[in-house]
């Protein structure tokens, strides 16, 4: 295979499929639009259901040999892939910047290094996979419990943190001795292509990791063709709750287990005794600065104790003023900006107010192909109510809203209100109180005195309620890709 194409500007390029270790241009293509220019940066192959089935069957063919590969060999391949990704850190960051508009701190400084760190952590756990030897009741009988690979794993991954999500989906499956097919996001196909290239160059056998991309209108048919294939033994999906419901329903029809990491509506509770400066900086960082607010863990809802509400708002204003000369964050697409504009307009018409930031009420709510950059200044709304979309639904942009409460109990009730439960923050100088509150919050993670955006290899990651089920990362994440088998025998 040729070396990865170096991109220093928007240049013509075509992102292929990779099936059975070979790059394929595809019969049809789709355009990938860069939000930095709102123009085509490159094209990508659009897989058909037949292509997807070939990818599954390639993985099925590769499974027997890979599942019997010694753990140390699998470990070394994954570690070498991490080294290759690290050697191309800036290049891979550029792909992410071009495709989804991420800035350098979010791409090269955060998401790409996090993916590499997770890959090394997953690799280090491979040799620790083992079963157990329980003592059974029957006299003269013995037993052993094995942890075994499942087969072909389908991973469906989003655009907003491609190197992290690609590693979680693919490396976790491979570590357990499974093979995998990854269906990439149509927004970031080149990031996922760069990831798989690193695995192949590290020595991963052909067919163990296949990559499919497809245009949005064909995605359902392509995904369904893989889910219903008998060789696919489990599905992992990271993305919106709305699409997750459809994937889970189709998996249910075919009795396929699925791991779901879905949307979040994440609350930051600022208690009466909080360090307001710490809280304000963490909330702004989690809501706006990290990836332009485009993560499932972004801070959407700010819940302020009335005793510190005014001080918090003035501190946030100072931070806004300090950064007023910075260019506005970039969103992934004009359609995303139009949707967020509608959310803000709806909230303002229902009585909300812009507390921090700037918003043009006359801004068009339709995608505009003549816009040269899809950017949106950060906005924080006040005077919102619980029935507003801005408070209820995941936003995925540089937008947050706050409400004021009179007690910690009221704050917890407000944080638990609604269907999501992915990440939350509590700001308090009393750790005992913070821990007690954390136990009452219905969320997959709670961070005391730090922002809602936190994901690392050592911590299990996933949600409750409408934010999904199952866990990525750490030992729990690896177990998601293994099946338990009990064997008994008479001595």
Protein Blocks (a to p, Z undefined) as FASTA:
>chain_A
ZZddddfbdcdddddddeehiacebjbdcddddfklopafbdcddddfklmmmmmmmmmm
mmmmmmmpcfklmmmmmmmmmmmmmmmmmmmmmmmmmmnopafklmmmmmmmmmmmmmmm
mmmmmmmgccdddddfbghiacddddddfbjcdddddfklmmlmmmmmmmmmmmnopacd
ddddfklmmmmmmmmmmmmmnopaghjaccddddfklmmmmmmmmmmpmklmbdcddddf
klmmmmmmmmmmnopacdddddddddddddfkbcfklmmmmmmmmmmmngnhpafkbcfb
dcddfklmmmmmmmmmmmmmmmmmpccdddfbfklmmmmmmmmmmmmmnopacfbdcddf
klcfbdcfkbmbdcddddddehiafkbmklmpcfkpabddddddfbfklmmmmmmgcjbd
fbccdddfblklmmmmmmmpccfbdcehiafbdcdfklccddehjnogcjeehjklmmmm
cccddddddZZ
